[in-house]
Amino acid sequence: MSRAVPPADIAPEEFFTRWLPGVVAADADRRTKLGDTEATIAFELTGDGGGAYGVRVASGVVTGFAGEAPSADLHVRVDLDTWRALNAGTLSAPMAFLRRRVHLAGNLKLAVKLHLIIG
């Protein structure tokens, strides 16, 4: 099964609050692989059009919200252009991290599961 790719011009709020939860809900394999993961991930998208968003994972269900997630298990900071390139699949997460275009803080074991959550 191929990876779901959001529309190139999707607004971050639409991505986190509607698109991402819907994609995970429709993918039984992804939900199974998430298993009993319980976590909150904070995303800070920098640059024009960015903002703060959160994703909550519990029992294979992903919910997203706009705004700060101060008690997050993992914090991800990325500029909007890099976020779009990651979504499009034109930049891999490991390469973005190595190039210091993605900054992670908190539970780094959870960062390994990010591909199950956001694709």
MMTF fields as JSON, N, C-alpha, C and O atoms, coordinates in Angstrom:
{
  "mmtfVersion": "1.0.0",
  "mmtfProducer": "UNKNOWN",
  "numBonds": 475,
  "numAtoms": 476,
  "numGroups": 119,
  "numChains": 1,
  "numModels": 1,
  "chainsPerModel": [1],
  "groupsPerChain": [119],
  "chainIdList": ["A"],
  "bondAtomList": [4, 2, 8, 6, 12, 10, 16, 14, 20, 18, 24, 22, 28, 26, 32, 30, 36, 34, 40, 38, 44, 42, 48, 46, 52, 50, 56, 54, 60, 58, 64, 62, 68, 66, 72, 70, 76, 74, 80, 78, 84, 82, 88, 86, 92, 90, 96, 94, 100, 98, 104, 102, 108, 106, 112, 110, 116, 114, 120, 118, 124, 122, 128, 126, 132, 130, 136, 134, 140, 138, 144, 142, 148, 146, 152, 150, 156, 154, 160, 158, 164, 162, 168, 166, 172, 170, 176, 174, 180, 178, 184, 182, 188, 186, 192, 190, 196, 194, 200, 198, 204, 202, 208, 206, 212, 210, 216, 214, 220, 218, 224, 222, 228, 226, 232, 230, 236, 234, 240, 238, 244, 242, 248, 246, 252, 250, 256, 254, 260, 258, 264, 262, 268, 266, 272, 270, 276, 274, 280, 278, 284, 282, 288, 286, 292, 290, 296, 294, 300, 298, 304, 302, 308, 306, 312, 310, 316, 314, 320, 318, 324, 322, 328, 326, 332, 330, 336, 334, 340, 338, 344, 342, 348, 346, 352, 350, 356, 354, 360, 358, 364, 362, 368, 366, 372, 370, 376, 374, 380, 378, 384, 382, 388, 386, 392, 390, 396, 394, 400, 398, 404, 402, 408, 406, 412, 410, 416, 414, 420, 418, 424, 422, 428, 426, 432, 430, 436, 434, 440, 438, 444, 442, 448, 446, 452, 450, 456, 454, 460, 458, 464, 462, 468, 466, 472, 470],
  "bondOrderList": [1, 1, 1, 1, 1, 1, 1, 1, 1, 1, 1, 1, 1, 1, 1, 1, 1, 1, 1, 1, 1, 1, 1, 1, 1, 1, 1, 1, 1, 1, 1, 1, 1, 1, 1, 1, 1, 1, 1, 1, 1, 1, 1, 1, 1, 1, 1, 1, 1, 1, 1, 1, 1, 1, 1, 1, 1, 1, 1, 1, 1, 1, 1, 1, 1, 1, 1, 1, 1, 1, 1, 1, 1, 1, 1, 1, 1, 1, 1, 1, 1, 1, 1, 1, 1, 1, 1, 1, 1, 1, 1, 1, 1, 1, 1, 1, 1, 1, 1, 1, 1, 1, 1, 1, 1, 1, 1, 1, 1, 1, 1, 1, 1, 1, 1, 1, 1, 1],
  "groupList": [{"groupName": "MET", "atomNameList": ["N", "CA", "C", "O"], "elementList": ["N", "C", "C", "O"], "formalChargeList": [0, 0, 0, 0], "bondAtomList": [1, 0, 2, 1, 3, 2], "bondOrderList": [1, 1, 2], "singleLetterCode": "M", "chemCompType": "L-PEPTIDE LINKING"}, {"groupName": "SER", "atomNameList": ["N", "CA", "C", "O"], "elementList": ["N", "C", "C", "O"], "formalChargeList": [0, 0, 0, 0], "bondAtomList": [1, 0, 2, 1, 3, 2], "bondOrderList": [1, 1, 2], "singleLetterCode": "S", "chemCompType": "L-PEPTIDE LINKING"}, {"groupName": "ARG", "atomNameList": ["N", "CA", "C", "O"], "elementList": ["N", "C", "C", "O"], "formalChargeList": [0, 0, 0, 0], "bondAtomList": [1, 0, 2, 1, 3, 2], "bondOrderList": [1, 1, 2], "singleLetterCode": "R", "chemCompType": "L-PEPTIDE LINKING"}, {"groupName": "ALA", "atomNameList": ["N", "CA", "C", "O"], "elementList": ["N", "C", "C", "O"], "formalChargeList": [0, 0, 0, 0], "bondAtomList": [1, 0, 2, 1, 3, 2], "bondOrderList": [1, 1, 2], "singleLetterCode": "A", "chemCompType": "L-PEPTIDE LINKING"}, {"groupName": "VAL", "atomNameList": ["N", "CA", "C", "O"], "elementList": ["N", "C", "C", "O"], "formalChargeList": [0, 0, 0, 0], "bondAtomList": [1, 0, 2, 1, 3, 2], "bondOrderList": [1, 1, 2], "singleLetterCode": "V", "chemCompType": "L-PEPTIDE LINKING"}, {"groupName": "PRO", "atomNameList": ["N", "CA", "C", "O"], "elementList": ["N", "C", "C", "O"], "formalChargeList": [0, 0, 0, 0], "bondAtomList": [1, 0, 2, 1, 3, 2], "bondOrderList": [1, 1, 2], "singleLetterCode": "P", "chemCompType": "L-PEPTIDE LINKING"}, {"groupName": "ASP", "atomNameList": ["N", "CA", "C", "O"], "elementList": ["N", "C", "C", "O"], "formalChargeList": [0, 0, 0, 0], "bondAtomList": [1, 0, 2, 1, 3, 2], "bondOrderList": [1, 1, 2], "singleLetterCode": "D", "chemCompType": "L-PEPTIDE LINKING"}, {"groupName": "ILE", "atomNameList": ["N", "CA", "C", "O"], "elementList": ["N", "C", "C", "O"], "formalChargeList": [0, 0, 0, 0], "bondAtomList": [1, 0, 2, 1, 3, 2], "bondOrderList": [1, 1, 2], "singleLetterCode": "I", "chemCompType": "L-PEPTIDE LINKING"}, {"groupName": "GLU", "atomNameList": ["N", "CA", "C", "O"], "elementList": ["N", "C", "C", "O"], "formalChargeList": [0, 0, 0, 0], "bondAtomList": [1, 0, 2, 1, 3, 2], "bondOrderList": [1, 1, 2], "singleLetterCode": "E", "chemCompType": "L-PEPTIDE LINKING"}, {"groupName": "PHE", "atomNameList": ["N", "CA", "C", "O"], "elementList": ["N", "C", "C", "O"], "formalChargeList": [0, 0, 0, 0], "bondAtomList": [1, 0, 2, 1, 3, 2], "bondOrderList": [1, 1, 2], "singleLetterCode": "F", "chemCompType": "L-PEPTIDE LINKING"}, {"groupName": "THR", "atomNameList": ["N", "CA", "C", "O"], "elementList": ["N", "C", "C", "O"], "formalChargeList": [0, 0, 0, 0], "bondAtomList": [1, 0, 2, 1, 3, 2], "bondOrderList": [1, 1, 2], "singleLetterCode": "T", "chemCompType": "L-PEPTIDE LINKING"}, {"groupName": "TRP", "atomNameList": ["N", "CA", "C", "O"], "elementList": ["N", "C", "C", "O"], "formalChargeList": [0, 0, 0, 0], "bondAtomList": [1, 0, 2, 1, 3, 2], "bondOrderList": [1, 1, 2], "singleLetterCode": "W", "chemCompType": "L-PEPTIDE LINKING"}, {"groupName": "LEU", "atomNameList": ["N", "CA", "C", "O"], "elementList": ["N", "C", "C", "O"], "formalChargeList": [0, 0, 0, 0], "bondAtomList": [1, 0, 2, 1, 3, 2], "bondOrderList": [1, 1, 2], "singleLetterCode": "L", "chemCompType": "L-PEPTIDE LINKING"}, {"groupName": "GLY", "atomNameList": ["N", "CA", "C", "O"], "elementList": ["N", "C", "C", "O"], "formalChargeList": [0, 0, 0, 0], "bondAtomList": [1, 0, 2, 1, 3, 2], "bondOrderList": [1, 1, 2], "singleLetterCode": "G", "chemCompType": "PEPTIDE LINKING"}, {"groupName": "LYS", "atomNameList": ["N", "CA", "C", "O"], "elementList": ["N", "C", "C", "O"], "formalChargeList": [0, 0, 0, 0], "bondAtomList": [1, 0, 2, 1, 3, 2], "bondOrderList": [1, 1, 2], "singleLetterCode": "K", "chemCompType": "L-PEPTIDE LINKING"}, {"groupName": "TYR", "atomNameList": ["N", "CA", "C", "O"], "elementList": ["N", "C", "C", "O"], "formalChargeList": [0, 0, 0, 0], "bondAtomList": [1, 0, 2, 1, 3, 2], "bondOrderList": [1, 1, 2], "singleLetterCode": "Y", "chemCompType": "L-PEPTIDE LINKING"}, {"groupName": "HIS", "atomNameList": ["N", "CA", "C", "O"], "elementList": ["N", "C", "C", "O"], "formalChargeList": [0, 0, 0, 0], "bondAtomList": [1, 0, 2, 1, 3, 2], "bondOrderList": [1, 1, 2], "singleLetterCode": "H", "chemCompType": "L-PEPTIDE LINKING"}, {"groupName": "ASN", "atomNameList": ["N", "CA", "C", "O"], "elementList": ["N", "C", "C", "O"], "formalChargeList": [0, 0, 0, 0], "bondAtomList": [1, 0, 2, 1, 3, 2], "bondOrderList": [1, 1, 2], "singleLetterCode": "N", "chemCompType": "L-PEPTIDE LINKING"}],
  "groupTypeList": [0, 1, 2, 3, 4, 5, 5, 3, 6, 7, 3, 5, 8, 8, 9, 9, 10, 2, 11, 12, 5, 13, 4, 4, 3, 3, 6, 3, 6, 2, 2, 10, 14, 12, 13, 6, 10, 8, 3, 10, 7, 3, 9, 8, 12, 10, 13, 6, 13, 13, 13, 3, 15, 13, 4, 2, 4, 3, 1, 13, 4, 4, 10, 13, 9, 3, 13, 8, 3, 5, 1, 3, 6, 12, 16, 4, 2, 4, 6, 12, 6, 10, 11, 2, 3, 12, 17, 3, 13, 10, 12, 1, 3, 5, 0, 3, 9, 12, 2, 2, 2, 4, 16, 12, 3, 13, 17, 12, 14, 12, 3, 4, 14, 12, 16, 12, 7, 7, 13],
  "groupIdList": [1, 2, 3, 4, 5, 6, 7, 8, 9, 10, 11, 12, 13, 14, 15, 16, 17, 18, 19, 20, 21, 22, 23, 24, 25, 26, 27, 28, 29, 30, 31, 32, 33, 34, 35, 36, 37, 38, 39, 40, 41, 42, 43, 44, 45, 46, 47, 48, 49, 50, 51, 52, 53, 54, 55, 56, 57, 58, 59, 60, 61, 62, 63, 64, 65, 66, 67, 68, 69, 70, 71, 72, 73, 74, 75, 76, 77, 78, 79, 80, 81, 82, 83, 84, 85, 86, 87, 88, 89, 90, 91, 92, 93, 94, 95, 96, 97, 98, 99, 100, 101, 102, 103, 104, 105, 106, 107, 108, 109, 110, 111, 112, 113, 114, 115, 116, 117, 118, 119],
  "secStructList": [7, 7, 7, 7, 7, 7, 7, 6, 6, 7, 7, 2, 2, 2, 0, 0, 0, 0, 0, 2, 2, 2, 2, 2, 2, 6, 7, 2, 2, 2, 2, 2, 2, 2, 6, 6, 7, 3, 3, 3, 3, 3, 3, 3, 3, 3, 1, 6, 6, 7, 3, 3, 3, 3, 3, 3, 3, 3, 6, 6, 3, 3, 3, 3, 3, 3, 1, 7, 7, 6, 6, 7, 1, 3, 3, 3, 3, 3, 3, 2, 2, 2, 2, 2, 2, 2, 2, 2, 6, 1, 1, 7, 2, 2, 2, 2, 2, 2, 6, 6, 1, 3, 3, 3, 3, 3, 7, 2, 2, 2, 2, 2, 6, 2, 2, 2, 2, 2, 7],
  "xCoordList": [0.848, 0.0, 0.887, 1.848, 0.569, 1.387, 1.037, -0.045, 1.98, 1.846, 0.848, 0.902, -0.042, -0.994, -0.237, 0.578, -0.514, 0.158, -0.902, -1.858, -0.736, -1.733, -1.615, -0.585, -2.652, -2.566, -1.395, -1.126, -0.711, 0.486, 0.202, 1.075, -1.005, -1.323, -2.149, -2.752, -2.178, -2.987, -2.48, -1.276, -3.415, -3.072, -2.684, -3.271, -1.709, -1.302, -2.467, -2.554, -3.355, -4.471, -5.346, -5.767, -5.618, -6.402, -5.671, -6.29, -4.365, -3.56, -3.654, -3.97, -3.382, -3.32, -4.684, -4.816, -5.693, -6.989, -7.941, -8.819, -7.774, -8.718, -8.034, -8.362, -7.085, -6.489, -5.759, -6.05, -4.828, -4.037, -4.892, -4.734, -5.784, -6.633, -7.452, -7.65, -7.926, -8.713, -7.903, -8.392, -6.666, -5.795, -5.462, -5.499, -5.142, -4.82, -6.065, -5.972, -7.218, -8.458, -8.786, -9.363, -8.414, -8.719, -7.672, -7.838, -6.608, -5.494, -5.353, -4.657, -6.015, -6.004, -4.592, -4.264, -3.754, -2.383, -1.601, -0.875, -1.746, -1.053, -1.538, -0.735, -2.853, -3.406, -2.873, -2.557, -2.773, -2.243, -0.796, -0.409, 0.007, 1.414, 1.598, 2.576, 0.67, 0.734, 0.471, 0.958, -0.303, -0.553, -1.041, -1.997, -0.368, -0.786, -0.044, 0.016, 0.515, 1.21, 0.261, -0.843, 0.7, -0.054, 0.911, 1.868, 0.671, 1.603, 0.963, -0.03, 1.565, 1.204, 2.458, 3.53, 2.304, 3.423, 3.083, 2.021, 3.998, 3.832, 4.626, 5.794, 4.0, 4.65, 4.677, 3.654, 5.841, 5.982, 6.452, 7.581, 5.575, 5.91, 6.295, 5.473, 7.538, 8.025, 7.891, 7.84, 7.837, 7.724, 6.3, 5.379, 6.14, 4.851, 3.844, 4.071, 2.741, 1.708, 1.857, 1.044, 2.883, 3.12, 2.254, 1.224, 2.671, 1.927, 2.222, 3.098, 1.487, 1.646, 0.468, -0.687, 0.792, -0.22, 0.163, 1.331, -0.821, -0.559, -1.253, -2.278, -0.666, -1.237, -1.241, -0.223, -2.387, -2.528, -2.778, -3.646, -2.006, -2.149, -2.563, -1.911, -3.636, -4.103, -4.888, -5.87, -4.445, -5.122, -5.33, -6.388, -4.33, -4.402, -5.208, -5.382, -5.706, -6.496, -5.651, -5.011, -5.658, -4.923, -5.925, -6.835, -5.743, -6.526, -5.539, -4.45, -5.922, -5.051, -5.76, -6.989, -4.968, -5.543, -4.589, -3.377, -5.157, -4.366, -4.048, -4.89, -2.846, -2.447, -1.303, -0.858, -0.844, 0.286, -0.073, -1.225, 0.939, 0.795, 1.93, 2.91, 1.796, 2.91, 3.357, 4.516, 2.488, 2.88, 3.201, 3.025, 3.668, 3.943, 5.121, 6.049, 5.054, 6.137, 7.28, 8.434, 6.949, 7.933, 7.585, 6.424, 8.616, 8.454, 9.204, 10.375, 8.515, 9.095, 9.017, 7.938, 10.177, 10.211, 10.77, 11.836, 10.038, 10.409, 9.855, 8.782, 10.601, 10.075, 9.017, 8.994, 8.153, 7.003, 7.425, 6.796, 8.474, 8.921, 9.406, 9.118, 10.135, 10.611, 9.428, 9.396, 8.456, 7.258, 6.536, 6.094, 6.421, 5.76, 6.566, 5.985, 7.887, 8.734, 8.621, 8.601, 8.55, 8.368, 7.018, 6.934, 5.971, 4.632, 4.604, 3.981, 5.277, 5.276, 6.136, 6.006, 7.013, 7.906, 9.148, 9.885, 9.399, 10.598, 11.8, 12.918, 11.583, 12.646, 12.326, 11.205, 13.292, 13.071, 13.289, 14.062, 12.607, 12.758, 14.201, 14.727, 14.867, 16.255, 17.158, 18.02, 16.969, 17.799, 17.513, 18.436, 16.256, 15.895, 16.519, 16.995, 16.52, 17.118, 18.631, 19.2, 19.281, 20.731, 21.133, 22.205, 20.287, 20.566, 20.121, 20.194, 19.664, 19.216, 18.041, 17.917, 17.204, 16.001, 14.797, 13.752, 14.967, 13.958, 14.649, 15.721, 14.035, 14.612, 13.663, 12.465, 14.208, 13.425, 13.874, 15.061, 12.929, 13.238, 12.22, 11.033, 12.681, 11.784, 12.056, 13.211, 11.01, 11.097, 11.507, 10.668, 12.796, 13.29, 12.883, 12.867, 12.556, 12.026, 10.689, 10.356, 9.94, 8.668, 8.9, 8.087, 9.994, 10.309, 10.432, 10.11, 10.898, 11.02, 9.636, 9.517, 8.608, 7.243, 6.525, 5.4, 7.167, 6.497, 6.003, 4.945, 6.762, 6.331, 5.022, 4.274, 4.735, 3.457, 2.3, 1.149, 2.639, 1.605, 1.375, 0.239, 2.443, 2.266, 2.661, 2.6, 3.062, 3.302, 4.674, 4.951],
  "yCoordList": [-1.185, 0.0, 1.238, 1.316, 2.198, 3.392, 4.359, 4.317, 5.209, 6.195, 7.279, 7.766, 7.644, 8.726, 10.049, 10.326, 10.849, 12.139, 13.235, 13.209, 14.194, 15.269, 16.201, 16.218, 16.966, 17.949, 18.905, 19.27, 19.301, 20.145, 21.467, 22.011, 21.981, 23.291, 23.206, 24.197, 22.04, 21.883, 22.824, 22.957, 23.459, 24.324, 23.44, 22.374, 23.865, 23.048, 22.671, 21.527, 23.616, 23.292, 22.19, 21.283, 22.262, 21.213, 19.874, 18.843, 19.885, 18.661, 18.006, 16.821, 18.77, 18.189, 17.854, 16.861, 18.657, 18.437, 17.531, 16.909, 17.449, 16.646, 15.571, 14.389, 15.989, 15.058, 13.913, 12.746, 14.224, 13.191, 12.22, 11.01, 12.688, 11.734, 10.85, 9.668, 11.409, 10.632, 9.552, 8.438, 9.864, 8.886, 7.736, 6.572, 8.056, 6.994, 6.153, 4.928, 6.786, 6.046, 5.067, 4.008, 5.425, 4.577, 3.492, 2.688, 3.458, 2.534, 1.563, 1.853, 0.423, -0.563, -1.042, -1.253, -1.216, -1.668, -0.655, -1.031, 0.609, 1.661, 1.696, 1.829, 1.576, 1.577, 0.393, 0.53, -0.773, -1.957, -1.743, -2.092, -1.174, -0.928, 0.103, 0.042, 1.045, 2.0, 1.31, 1.744, 0.234, -0.577, 0.244, 1.012, 0.071, 0.742, 2.053, 2.541, 2.619, 3.906, 4.958, 5.15, 5.626, 6.725, 7.887, 7.837, 8.937, 10.056, 11.3, 11.244, 12.423, 13.703, 14.271, 14.289, 14.735, 15.298, 16.741, 17.028, 17.638, 19.057, 19.377, 19.006, 20.056, 20.49, 22.008, 22.661, 22.558, 23.993, 24.185, 23.839, 24.739, 25.025, 26.494, 27.373, 26.757, 28.128, 28.707, 27.976, 30.017, 30.707, 31.161, 30.832, 31.917, 32.47, 31.356, 30.503, 31.358, 30.341, 29.176, 28.252, 29.208, 28.125, 28.29, 28.963, 27.679, 27.77, 26.575, 25.763, 26.478, 25.388, 24.428, 24.842, 23.13, 22.087, 20.91, 20.729, 20.126, 18.935, 17.733, 17.839, 16.58, 15.304, 14.404, 14.247, 13.822, 12.89, 11.505, 11.324, 10.531, 9.141, 8.337, 8.398, 7.593, 6.75, 5.58, 5.774, 4.372, 3.152, 3.094, 2.671, 3.517, 3.462, 4.567, 4.578, 5.499, 6.614, 7.884, 8.156, 8.65, 9.91, 11.055, 11.061, 12.021, 13.253, 14.41, 14.351, 15.439, 16.594, 17.85, 17.921, 18.845, 20.113, 21.258, 21.068, 22.44, 23.647, 24.205, 24.172, 24.715, 25.327, 24.584, 23.538, 25.145, 24.602, 23.264, 23.007, 22.433, 21.162, 21.116, 20.396, 21.885, 22.043, 20.761, 20.664, 19.791, 18.554, 17.438, 16.257, 17.823, 16.852, 15.948, 16.353, 14.72, 13.757, 14.012, 13.686, 14.596, 14.891, 16.24, 16.526, 17.071, 18.367, 18.322, 17.943, 18.713, 18.732, 20.168, 20.758, 20.723, 22.071, 21.971, 21.395, 22.539, 22.447, 23.672, 24.174, 24.145, 25.269, 24.746, 23.566, 25.652, 25.263, 24.621, 23.658, 25.134, 24.556, 23.12, 22.258, 22.865, 21.501, 20.593, 19.453, 21.079, 20.298, 19.896, 18.756, 20.833, 20.525, 19.496, 18.594, 19.617, 18.655, 17.263, 16.26, 17.2, 15.91, 15.306, 14.114, 16.111, 15.633, 15.115, 14.092, 15.821, 15.443, 14.217, 13.579, 13.892, 12.75, 13.106, 12.212, 14.395, 14.813, 14.959, 15.165, 14.857, 14.899, 13.845, 13.79, 13.019, 11.991, 12.59, 13.533, 12.039, 12.512, 12.363, 13.299, 11.209, 11.106, 12.164, 12.729, 12.431, 13.433, 14.826, 15.612, 15.129, 16.429, 16.598, 17.682, 15.542, 15.591, 15.785, 16.614, 15.027, 15.138, 16.529, 17.028, 17.14, 18.486, 19.573, 20.763, 19.157, 20.063, 20.945, 22.099, 20.37, 21.074, 20.685, 21.334, 19.607, 19.165, 19.073, 18.478, 19.66, 19.646, 18.88, 19.157, 17.924, 17.073, 17.266, 17.451, 17.224, 17.277, 16.418, 16.435, 15.683, 14.838, 13.372, 12.965, 12.58, 11.132, 10.775, 10.711, 10.547, 10.27, 8.883, 8.649, 7.959, 6.66, 6.863, 6.144, 7.833, 8.162, 8.73, 8.518, 9.442, 10.003, 8.905, 9.123, 7.724, 6.597, 6.168, 5.668, 6.357, 5.981, 7.061, 6.853, 8.208, 9.295, 8.889, 9.339, 8.04, 7.634, 6.852, 6.852, 6.184, 5.478, 6.455, 6.176, 7.59, 8.566, 9.512, 9.702, 10.098, 11.112, 10.647, 11.425, 9.398, 8.851, 8.854, 8.406],
  "zCoordList": [0.0, 0.0, 0.0, 0.765, -0.848, -0.919, 0.209, 0.793, 0.477, 1.536, 1.111, -0.018, 2.0, 1.726, 1.704, 2.583, 0.703, 0.559, 0.606, -0.169, 1.508, 1.577, 0.376, -0.297, 0.107, -0.974, -0.722, 0.422, -1.775, -1.652, -0.951, -0.274, -1.107, -0.54, 0.751, 1.164, 1.382, 2.588, 3.691, 3.91, 4.364, 5.489, 6.673, 6.863, 7.468, 8.614, 9.532, 9.979, 9.814, 10.712, 10.124, 10.842, 8.837, 8.172, 8.249, 8.512, 8.022, 8.076, 9.439, 9.539, 10.498, 11.842, 12.43, 13.145, 12.145, 12.801, 12.03, 12.626, 10.688, 9.905, 9.061, 9.163, 8.23, 7.266, 7.97, 7.705, 8.851, 9.515, 10.338, 10.175, 11.207, 11.924, 10.99, 11.273, 9.882, 8.931, 8.245, 8.055, 7.867, 7.208, 8.153, 7.755, 9.388, 10.352, 10.635, 10.718, 10.781, 11.056, 9.931, 10.174, 8.694, 7.54, 7.279, 6.362, 8.063, 7.83, 9.007, 9.98, 8.909, 9.998, 10.322, 11.49, 9.304, 9.526, 10.358, 11.279, 10.04, 10.786, 12.231, 13.154, 12.43, 13.794, 14.592, 15.774, 13.946, 14.617, 15.024, 16.139, 14.137, 14.439, 15.545, 16.29, 15.661, 16.764, 18.096, 19.14, 18.046, 19.238, 20.409, 20.296, 21.541, 22.772, 23.007, 24.135, 21.955, 22.077, 22.634, 22.124, 23.672, 24.274, 24.373, 25.146, 23.595, 23.578, 23.002, 22.276, 23.35, 22.752, 22.115, 22.72, 20.881, 20.139, 19.79, 19.238, 20.117, 19.803, 18.547, 18.433, 17.618, 16.39, 16.366, 16.567, 16.121, 15.923, 14.486, 14.137, 13.664, 12.274, 12.197, 12.457, 11.842, 11.807, 10.41, 9.421, 10.345, 9.071, 8.815, 9.563, 7.752, 7.374, 7.113, 6.255, 7.842, 7.679, 8.637, 8.622, 9.468, 10.434, 11.671, 11.634, 12.753, 14.002, 14.882, 14.581, 15.962, 16.92, 16.788, 16.694, 16.782, 16.628, 17.508, 17.853, 17.86, 18.653, 18.073, 17.4, 18.351, 17.939, 19.167, 19.841, 19.447, 20.557, 19.978, 19.125, 20.452, 20.025, 21.251, 22.293, 21.123, 22.225, 21.64, 20.925, 21.95, 21.518, 20.01, 19.543, 19.248, 17.797, 17.158, 15.939, 17.956, 17.445, 17.524, 18.54, 16.447, 16.401, 16.345, 15.517, 17.237, 17.197, 17.115, 17.685, 16.418, 16.276, 16.704, 16.707, 17.068, 17.51, 17.198, 17.091, 17.056, 16.872, 18.244, 19.141, 18.414, 19.677, 20.337, 19.865, 21.427, 22.18, 22.83, 23.179, 22.977, 23.7, 24.73, 24.541, 25.819, 26.769, 27.466, 27.869, 27.618, 28.304, 27.308, 27.606, 26.141, 25.08, 25.443, 26.143, 24.949, 25.137, 24.16, 24.441, 23.012, 21.981, 21.376, 21.085, 21.188, 20.536, 19.21, 19.158, 18.138, 16.802, 16.295, 16.232, 15.934, 15.365, 13.956, 13.735, 13.009, 11.597, 10.867, 11.202, 9.865, 9.092, 8.117, 7.767, 7.695, 6.871, 5.544, 5.106, 4.903, 3.635, 3.815, 2.985, 4.89, 5.171, 5.467, 5.005, 6.231, 6.551, 5.264, 5.122, 4.336, 3.056, 2.261, 1.657, 2.255, 1.54, 2.171, 1.458, 3.479, 4.161, 3.787, 3.494, 3.795, 3.429, 1.998, 1.716, 1.098, -0.315, -0.588, -1.632, 0.351, 0.151, -0.641, -1.058, -0.861, -1.589, -0.676, -1.149, 0.626, 1.626, 2.677, 3.184, 3.0, 4.032, 5.417, 5.582, 6.396, 7.769, 8.261, 8.862, 8.026, 8.482, 7.842, 8.516, 6.569, 5.896, 6.455, 6.665, 6.692, 7.262, 8.64, 8.978, 9.432, 10.763, 10.657, 11.366, 9.778, 9.612, 9.112, 9.454, 8.316, 7.799, 8.775, 8.468, 9.942, 11.004, 10.572, 10.981, 9.75, 9.314, 10.173, 10.134, 10.954, 11.92, 13.266, 13.384, 14.277, 15.622, 16.542, 16.582, 17.272, 18.156, 19.597, 19.863, 20.518, 21.942, 22.676, 22.352, 23.646, 24.436, 24.186, 24.06, 24.114, 23.967, 22.533, 21.635, 22.337, 20.989, 20.493, 19.284, 21.397, 20.949, 20.245, 19.303, 20.705, 20.072, 18.671, 17.771, 18.49, 17.168, 16.12, 14.952, 16.53, 15.606, 15.1, 13.981, 15.901, 15.511, 14.705, 14.251, 14.526, 13.817, 12.439, 12.001, 11.75, 10.408, 10.45, 9.472, 11.569, 11.695, 11.926, 11.592, 12.499, 12.834, 11.658, 11.224, 11.149, 10.111, 8.717, 7.765, 8.588, 7.265, 6.801, 5.689]
}
